[in-house]
Amino acid sequence: MSDAADSTDEPTGSPPGDGAPDFGEPSGPETPAREDEVSLLDILLVLARNKTLILRTVLVFTLLGVTYSVLAPLEYTSETKVAREAKSKGPDLPSGLGGIAGGLAGGAISGILGGASGGLGPQAFPEVLKGRAVRLAVVRDTFRFPDAERPMTYVDYVNRPPGILGTILNYTVKLPWTLKEKVTEASRAPAPAGTAEAGQPLIPSEEEDEALESIEERIAATVSQETGLMTIAVTAGGPQLASSLAESFLDHFTTRVRTIRTEKVREQLQFVEGRFEEAEQELEVAEDRLAQFLERNQNPTTATLQFRRDRLQRQVSFKEQLYSELQSQLTQTRLDLQQRQPVVTVVEEPVPPTNRSAPKRTLIVLLSVVFGAFSGLMGAFVKASVENADKNEEEQEKLTEIRERLIPARWRGEKPVG
């Protein structure tokens, strides 16, 4: 029996030894190697070994944040609120003029002198505020700047020569922006010359373009969906300057809205005034002809003279009626223009702010600490990865090849081959 037991074939693949399965050497692609595993202890070890690097990085970024928050220029924001306009309908034409206009020119006058409804909608107010016309009017105004000795226009202030500190900042901290401005100025085509009746240029000059871009960054407009009020916020380097800029924006914005809103009525008024002057001259000519005829023919006896007298009298009567109707329409159009003037209601006047809006020093310091900690951690892990790669022969060969291909031999202190 013992021989039979000894001669019994063992199954293929049976575990060696005492029959227990051996898990000491895992095989196959599904089982990762232990060398590639990163545990929490490894991470803590990296942090412990590079704590000095992390602390120094956090300290450097914190000092930079504190320095920037202290040296950054103070900015103040002044706000004003305006109520948006409700749409209104314009006046209707007098019934008499409509009939006469239709008889004279096939309704041409009636079409031009129609109701003055429509115009600028309230939803377009923020775009009008930030429009080129309003900003150009603002930059041409004169203000008192905190760092200027005398009042000057915003255009002159933006284009004034920088001081010693400004020059140093432009070519150190602000060097990328300075280079960008130089490239933009070199690629910009010169503006053609031209003047308006008041002597102001029709097309803004290069200096005014600089001021327009600068002032655009300092104005903001928001509309409340609940109350319908539009809030205008202007940011500047001083409380009084911020308030003055807000007042200037408000004044020119109101003027611009009134101009756009009453443009149709002004065109109607201009047409009526021109037609009224023509009707007045035609009436004078007709009356002069009738007077001259009556002076020469005080007692017309023939039928020809009587018919001519009647024709001249009809012309005078027709001109008198047209003159009267146009005079009535002229008065009505002027009243309509006057009624459309107050289109913007100021709910809250701009005042000098008491607290600064920038820089937010606490937030800047906190962000500097966070960014410094993140940079320190990244530097620690990169340093640990490089050190581990140096210990591996294969990785060392790769690093050597990279250095040879990227760094010239003379920089490595080696003599070039050949």
Buried (B, 14 or more C-beta within 10 A) or exposed (E): EEEEEEEEEEEEEEEEEEEEEEEEEEEEEEEEEEEEEEEEEEBEEBBEEBEEBBEEBBEBBBEBBBEBBEEEEEBBBBBBBBBBBEEBEBBEBBEBBBBBBBEBEEEEBBEBBBEBEEBBEBEEBBEBBBBEBBBBBBBBBEBEBEEEEEEBBBBBBBBEEEEEEEEEBBEEEBEEEBEEBEEEEEEEEEBEEEEEEEEEBEEBBEBBBBBBEBBEEBBBBEBEEEEEBBBBBBBBBBBBBBBBBBBBBBBBBBBBBBEBBBEBBBEBBEBBBEBBEEBBEBBEEBBEBBEEBBEEBEEBEEEEBEEBBEEBBEBBEBBBBBBBBBBBBBEBBBEBBEBBEEBBEEEEEBBBBEEBBBBEBEEBBEEBBEBBBEBBBEBBBEBBEEEEEEEEEEBEEEBEEEEEEEEEEEEEEEEEEE
